[in-house]
Amino acid sequence: MIPGRLVIISGLSGSGKSTAARALEDEGFFVVDNLPVVLLPQFLKTFEGSAVETDEVAVVLDVRNREFLSECDKILDEVEAFGVEPEILFLDADEIDILKRFSETRRRHPLALDMGVSDGVRLERELLARLRNRATVTIDSSQLTPHQLRARVVGVIAGLEDKSRLTVRVQSFGFRYGLPPESDIVIDVRFLPNPHFDPGLQALTGRDGKVSRYVLEKKECRELMVQLQQLFGFLIPRYRDEGKNYLTISLGCTGGKHRSVAVAEELARTLPAQGLYVKVEHRDVDNEEYVK
């Protein structure tokens, strides 16, 4: 038996690769951390006839393995020639979040031995640029908790199991807290009437039926949903034909609590189910901070 599936986990230091590896290990993957890249083809060969009870393998490869950066194209080609098509899961994050994480954990950045952490992060991003371009899926963990990142990794990998299916992630967010960096499409719904200014609805969220009806029954929202159905009815088949595996649609309102939540739930419900794996998330729905 050779691995039926090989996921290579890579990305910036501090972006959550260890969390991703643990998530896949809990899902039944055989996980190897920091395997020397030159041993990857040999590792796949020795996998045959081993006592490992799964054919799903995940390998963490990053800048700790310097040979990987110079040999990655060659090694990945060898892996494909061996009969395994690797899926590359690339973890990214913005520099501010990475610096904060290193400051909180007091860990040393692997490239910051003779330079500052900021310089190390920028150098690492340059060194990994080629691999990032080959990634099957990129996840930006900047504003994700470990639990959210874990759920995202499991969801993405599950969505890739059937190559004919397009995974569509519909998420709400608040512009107050910044754009979700992993978005493919961003839709601003701040033009819709705001339940926040209704004393009876302010404490509720767009998942509550009262708020949902308030938003969805407005003439502007009914027209919006018609337009979105036409837009995604046109786009989704073409994304699928192009070979896209993962699509993130982000809908934003001011605080990410009412309008964007209600519209995201309705959009996820009404997207065509055939050939899609649809999931809905609400990034800021539980954030108590709100700017009027």
C-alpha positions in Angstrom: 0.0 0.0 0.0 1.2 3.5 -0.9 -0.4 6.5 0.6 -3.7 7.2 -1.1 -3.4 10.8 0.1 -0.5 13.0 1.0 -1.0 16.5 2.6 2.0 18.7 2.9 1.6 21.3 5.6 3.8 24.3 5.2 3.7 28.0 5.9 5.2 30.8 8.0 6.5 30.1 11.5 3.8 31.1 14.0 1.0 30.7 11.5 -0.5 27.5 13.1 1.2 24.6 11.4 1.4 22.6 14.6 -2.3 23.2 15.2 -3.1 22.0 11.6 -0.9 18.9 12.1 -2.7 17.9 15.4 -6.1 18.5 13.7 -5.2 16.1 10.9 -3.7 13.6 13.3 -7.0 13.5 15.3 -8.8 12.9 12.0 -6.8 9.7 11.4 -3.8 11.0 9.4 -0.4 9.6 9.9 1.6 12.8 10.6 5.3 13.4 10.4 6.8 16.7 11.5 9.9 18.2 9.9 10.8 15.2 7.7 13.9 16.0 5.7 12.6 16.7 2.2 15.2 14.5 0.5 13.7 11.6 2.4 10.1 12.2 1.3 10.2 9.9 -1.8 12.0 7.2 0.2 9.5 7.6 3.0 6.6 7.0 0.6 8.4 3.9 -0.7 8.9 2.5 2.8 5.3 3.2 3.6 4.4 0.2 1.4 4.2 -2.9 3.5 4.4 -1.0 6.7 2.1 -1.6 9.7 0.5 1.8 9.4 -3.3 1.4 9.4 -4.2 4.5 7.3 -3.4 5.5 3.8 -3.7 9.2 4.6 -0.4 10.9 5.4 0.5 14.5 6.4 4.0 15.8 6.4 5.1 19.2 7.9 7.8 20.9 5.8 9.0 24.4 6.4 12.0 26.7 6.6 13.5 24.5 9.4 14.3 22.2 6.5 16.4 24.4 4.3 16.8 21.8 1.6 13.1 21.9 1.0 13.3 25.5 -0.2 15.8 24.8 -2.9 14.6 21.3 -3.9 10.9 21.6 -3.4 9.9 21.6 -7.1 12.2 18.7 -7.9 11.0 16.7 -4.8 7.3 17.4 -5.5 7.8 16.2 -9.1 9.4 13.0 -7.8 6.4 12.4 -5.5 4.0 12.9 -8.3 6.0 10.5 -10.5 5.7 8.0 -7.6 2.0 8.0 -8.1 0.9 10.3 -5.3 -0.6 13.7 -6.0 0.4 15.9 -3.0 -2.0 18.5 -1.6 -0.2 21.5 -0.2 -1.9 23.2 2.7 -0.1 26.6 3.3 -0.6 28.5 6.5 -0.2 32.2 6.4 -0.7 35.2 8.7 0.0 38.9 8.7 3.2 40.2 10.2 1.6 41.9 13.2 -0.1 38.7 14.3 3.0 36.6 13.9 5.1 39.1 15.9 2.4 39.1 18.7 2.5 35.3 18.8 6.2 35.1 19.1 6.1 37.8 21.8 3.5 35.9 23.8 5.2 32.5 23.5 8.8 33.9 23.8 9.8 31.5 21.1 12.7 32.2 18.8 11.9 32.7 15.1 14.0 30.1 13.1 15.4 32.8 10.8 15.9 35.5 13.4 19.2 34.3 14.8 21.2 37.2 13.4 18.3 39.6 12.8 15.1 40.9 14.3 11.9 38.9 14.2 10.3 41.3 11.6 13.3 40.8 9.3 13.1 37.0 9.8 9.3 37.0 8.9 9.9 39.0 5.7 12.8 36.7 4.7 10.8 33.6 5.4 7.9 34.9 3.3 10.3 35.4 0.4 11.8 32.0 0.8 8.4 30.3 0.9 6.8 32.3 -2.0 7.4 29.6 -4.6 5.8 26.9 -2.4 2.9 29.2 -1.6 2.2 29.6 -5.3 2.0 25.8 -5.6 -0.4 25.5 -2.7 -3.7 23.6 -3.1 -5.2 25.7 -0.3 -4.0 28.7 1.6 -5.4 29.5 5.0 -4.8 32.9 6.7 -4.9 32.4 10.4 -4.4 36.0 11.4 -7.7 36.5 13.2 -8.4 32.8 14.0 -8.4 31.2 17.4 -6.7 27.8 17.6 -10.2 26.2 17.7 -11.3 28.1 14.6 -8.1 27.2 12.8 -8.5 23.6 13.7 -12.1 23.6 12.4 -11.0 25.4 9.2 -8.3 22.8 8.5 -10.6 19.9 9.0 -13.2 21.5 6.8 -10.8 22.3 4.0 -9.3 18.8 3.9 -12.7 17.2 4.1 -13.8 19.4 1.2 -10.8 18.2 -0.9 -11.6 14.5 -0.5 -13.9 14.7 -3.6 -12.1 16.6 -6.3 -15.4 17.1 -8.2 -16.9 19.0 -5.3 -16.3 22.7 -4.7 -16.2 23.7 -1.1 -18.0 27.0 -0.5 -17.4 28.8 2.8 -19.9 31.6 3.4 -18.9 33.8 6.3 -20.2 36.9 8.0 -17.9 39.6 9.4 -17.8 43.1 10.8 -16.0 45.8 8.9 -15.2 47.3 12.3 -12.8 44.4 12.8 -11.2 44.4 9.3 -11.7 42.4 6.1 -11.2 38.6 6.3 -7.9 38.3 4.4 -8.7 34.9 2.9 -11.8 36.1 1.1 -12.3 35.4 -2.6 -15.4 37.6 -2.8 -16.5 40.3 -0.4 -20.1 41.7 -0.3 -20.9 44.8 1.7 -24.5 44.6 3.2 -24.2 47.8 5.3 -26.8 49.4 3.0 -29.5 47.2 4.5 -31.7 48.6 7.4 -29.8 48.0 10.7 -31.6 45.9 13.5 -29.0 47.3 16.0 -31.1 50.5 16.3 -34.2 48.5 17.3 -34.1 48.2 21.1 -36.0 44.8 20.9 -33.4 43.3 18.5 -30.1 44.9 19.5 -29.1 42.2 21.9 -30.0 39.4 19.4 -28.0 38.2 16.4 -28.8 37.4 12.8 -29.3 33.8 13.8 -32.4 34.7 15.7 -35.6 34.4 13.8 -36.8 37.9 14.8 -33.6 39.5 13.4 -33.5 37.3 10.4 -37.1 38.2 9.4 -36.3 41.9 10.0 -33.4 41.8 7.6 -34.6 39.3 5.0 -38.1 40.6 4.6 -37.0 44.1 3.6 -37.4 45.0 0.0 -33.7 45.8 -0.4 -32.7 42.4 0.9 -35.2 40.5 -1.2 -33.7 42.2 -4.3 -30.2 41.5 -3.0 -30.9 37.8 -2.6 -32.2 37.6 -6.2 -29.1 39.3 -7.5 -26.8 37.0 -5.4 -28.6 33.9 -6.7 -28.0 35.1 -10.3 -24.4 36.0 -9.6 -23.4 32.7 -7.9 -25.6 30.7 -10.3 -23.3 32.1 -13.0 -20.0 31.9 -11.1 -20.0 28.6 -9.3 -20.3 26.3 -12.3 -17.4 28.2 -13.9 -15.3 28.0 -10.8 -15.9 24.3 -10.7 -15.0 23.8 -14.3 -11.8 25.8 -13.8 -10.8 23.3 -11.1 -11.2 25.6 -8.1 -11.5 23.5 -4.9 -12.3 26.2 -2.3 -14.3 29.5 -2.5 -14.7 31.9 0.4 -17.6 34.4 0.2 -17.5 37.0 2.9 -20.5 39.2 3.7 -19.9 42.2 5.9 -21.9 44.7 8.0 -20.7 47.2 10.6 -20.3 44.9 13.6 -20.8 41.4 12.0 -23.7 40.6 14.4 -27.0 41.2 12.6 -27.3 41.9 8.8 -24.3 40.0 7.6 -25.2 37.0 9.8 -28.8 36.8 8.5 -27.8 37.2 4.9 -24.9 34.7 5.2 -27.3 32.1 6.6 -29.8 32.6 3.9 -27.2 32.6 1.1 -25.7 29.3 2.5 -29.1 27.8 2.6 -30.1 28.8 -0.9 -26.8 28.0 -2.8 -27.3 25.0 -5.1 -26.5 21.8 -3.2 -25.5 19.6 -6.1 -21.7 19.3 -6.4 -21.1 21.7 -3.5 -19.9 21.3 0.1 -21.3 24.5 1.8 -20.5 25.6 5.3 -21.4 28.9 7.0 -19.3 30.7 9.7 -19.7 33.9 11.6 -16.4 35.5 12.5 -17.5 38.4 14.7 -21.0 37.5 15.9 -19.9 37.1 19.5 -17.7 40.2 19.6 -19.2 42.6 22.1 -17.5 45.7 20.8 -19.6 47.8 18.5 -19.2 51.2 16.9 -22.4 53.1 16.1 
